[in-house]
Amino acid sequence: MHTVTHCTAFLALAALGAAACAKEGPGPIDRKAIAEEGFIYGLPIVMNYAVQYSFVVDSGGAQYKAPYNVVSNEARVFTWQDTTIVTPNSDTPYSMVWLDLRAEPLVISVPAMDSGRYYSVQFIDGNTFNYGYIGSRATGTGAGSYLVAGPDWQGATPAGIKQLFRSTTQFGLTIFRTQLLSPGDMPNVVKVQAGYKVQPMSAFLGQPAPPLGPTVVWPKINAEMVKTNFFSYLGLAMQFAPAGPEEAAIRERLASIGVRPGEPFDFEALPADQKLEIGLGMKEGEKKVDEAVATIGTDINGWKVGSAFGDRAFYNGNWLLRAAAAKAGIYGNDAVEAMYPMTKALASGEALDGSKHNYTLTFPAGQLPPVNAFWSVTMYDGKTQFLIKNPMNRYLINSPMLAQMKTNADGSVTIYIQKDSPGKDKESNWLPAPNGPIYLVMRLYWPKTEAPSILPPGKGSWQPPAVAVAQ
């Protein structure tokens, strides 16, 4: 299946129904426990592979973006017609590139940015670790070139490079977010996007390129195939991800049930009792991940406020947190880059429903979300988590819109959350809602660190105000 060397002994075992493995390997209880732990450890890695397959491997698929090491720019923001990714961001047009770091490091270059336009470049590796940032917060608004290297690269950082970023895996995703200041601002965003460049280090230095890595035959993946091939996909991905110190123990336990880097895992060839134990372990792992998703963040005025994204040191072997983060919204930002308070309820716990009530969200005078960049409040259908079709084609209210919005006599700002127009005089402050369950997500880009601040997550001095039923 892959271009790595297959273990003939393992294949023989699989063909014989893994009889020897049953005698020498873990017992039934251990096998179930290892499968559970392995599912929790592997879920983000396998989810990431599924995105990688869709974006850069499956060239005939609807989600295909571009080949490896080629930037794909989206000259638009998401609308109600976008139903591929749940809870999409409609603030910042995306650019993406999937990096193949096997042959040599890559150089990412960014243009000079207007100081009033926020942008960020988020580096995410195959472990779903955020291993670094370029952008308004992290590196400023000047033009520059940055080096991204794989886990095994040894070499000197060339002259003309501002910073070296080190991925823990040989393949990984890089996401560029460029702020759209208004609907008419898109041509300016396109000019910025044209300045995002990726090139091999050899090209940057004008030197001959080293030989390319071996061609990988990437296996197809979909929701059905994951059910029986989960550990095969995990083994595939692990060969491009050298184990960190905190991974040694779980990798060893996985190997004891036959899950090893670069080797196939033939679930269907296992004896019935082993299939049952592994299947039960995976199911238990999934249940624990779902339970953990519900506990991310602190309840504040009906909003969930927390952060579950970071680098290797942030997770420090907490695989359940990493899995819950991926399930809640894979590729989320570090808290210092963006915070995402979200709610489906009033402070009392009653579910928000546009068919039953009109609502308001009021920021008291001087208490708008404290950010260095900008903030937004986006409306989603509570059932599907997609954007809402509405007569104004308005999916969010954000800080650049404040100049056109009405302020109350006491200096506060009220957003009207309802399915029908609140009246022409209030439409500037109207966030159209669905005729049913409501899901609201606040985005605070580059949150302030000095008080008032939403940081640290769940304990900050600034808190999102509660959504209220309109009087």
Secondary structure, DSSP 8 states (H G I E B T S, - for coil): --SS---HHHHHHHHTTSHHHHHHS--HHHHHHHHHHHHHHHHHHHHHHHHHIIIII-TTSTT---STT--EE--S---TT--SSSS---SS-EEEEEEE-SSS-EEEEE----TTS-EEEEEEETT--EEEEEETTTT-SS-EEEEEE-TT------TT---EEE-SSSEEEEEEEE---SGGGHHHHHHHHHT-EEEEHHHHHT----------------HHHHHHHHHHHHHHHHTTS---GGGHHHHHHHHHTT--TT----GGGS-HHHHHHHHHHHHHHHHHHHHHHHHSSEEETTEEE------HHHHTT-HHHHHHHHHHHTT---TTTEE--EESB-TTS-B-BTTT--EEEEE-TT-S--BSS-EEEEEEETTT--B---TT---EEEGGGGGGS---TTS-EEEEEESS---GGGGGGEEE--SSBEEEEEEEESB-SSSS-S-STTT-S------EE--
